[in-house]
Amino acid sequence: MMRALLILLLTAWLAGCASPPSEAPRELRLAAAPETTLREAMELLMARGYVIRHADDELGRLDAVLARMPGYGVSLRISPGAEGSSRVEAIATRGGRALPPGLVDPFLTDLEARLGLLP
């Protein structure tokens, strides 16, 4: 009985080590329609060498991977905001693990510029 309990506790402890810590996505609110934001984000990612793996206008979802090493991925979730604006959540990954949210800041800044929202 004691041995089974010890194995169960060891398994639970190791399972906690195996799950990677999840990073919170970077969030940005833009004064552009969600459809426009998704289209511009897709064009910007393709210009940067990413391959679009999944894009869905209705779901507001875009997943892309870098076509060359080191194999970065970017996932965007775009939802409607107030008065025709959009809310963008972006997360970068490498090898299936989330990267620090600050890594998508240059992309989001370029997206704002592409949408004409920067001064």
N, C-alpha and C positions, 0 to 999 in steps of 0.2 A: 504494500500500500504506500509506504513512504517512498519507494523507488518510483512508482507511477506519478506521485505528486511532484517529485523532484524533476522528472522528465517533462512533465507538463509545464512547470514553472520555467525551466530552461528553454523550452520551445517558445513560450510566450515572450521571454526576454529577448531571444534571438530574432523573433519576428519583428519586434520593435526596432531593432537595429537595421533590418533589411529594408524598411520603408524609407525612401528619401524624404527629407524635409521639403515641404512644398513652399514655394515662394509665392507671395501675393502678386497678382498681375498689376502692371502699371495702368492707371486709369487716367483718361483724358476726356474732357468734354469739348466738342467742336461745334461751331455755329454753321454746320453744313448738314445736308440731308444724309441719312444713313446710306442710301444707295450710292450717292456721289462719293461719300467717304470710302465705302468698300471698293468702288471702282478705282479711285485714285490710289488707295493703298495697294491694290493688286498690281497696278501699273508700276508703282514705285518699287515694289518688291521684285518684279520681273526685271526692271532696269538694273537692280542691284545683283542680279544673278540667281535669284530664287526661283524655284519651280513651284507652281501652285498645285498643291495636292488636292485641295478641296476648297471650293468657294460656293457659298449659298446665300443669295440675296435675301430670301425669305427668313432664313435663320440668322442672318447677320454674322456669318461665320466664315473665316478665311484661315486656312492652314497652308504654310509654305515651308520648303526646306531648301537650304543652300545647295546648289548643283555641284559644288566642289568641296573639298575638304576644308574645314574640319567637321562639316555636317551639322551646322546650326539649323534650328527650326524656329519658326515664328507662328504663333497662333493669335488671331485677333477675333474678338467678339464685339460686334457693333450693334448697339440697340438705340432705338429712337429716344430722344430727350424731349424737353419742352420746346414748343414752337419751332419745329423743323430742325432742331439740333440733333447731334448724335453723341452717344457715350461710347468711347472706345476702351476696351480692356486688351492689353497686349502682354504676352509672356514669351520669353525666349527660352529655348531648350537646346541641350546638346547631349546626345546619347540618351535621350529620354529623361534627363534630369533638368529641372528648372534652373535657370541661371539668374543672377541678381537682376531685379527689375530695372535698374538704372541702365542696363545695356540697350534697352529699346528706346531710350530718350532721344538719341540722334535720329532714329527713324521717325519717331512721332513729331519731332521738330520739322523734319523734311516734309512730312505729310501735311502739317499745318501750312508750311510755305507753299506747297503744291496746290493746296485748296485756296490760297490767297488770303489766309487769315492772320498772317504776320505783318507787322508794320514795315 
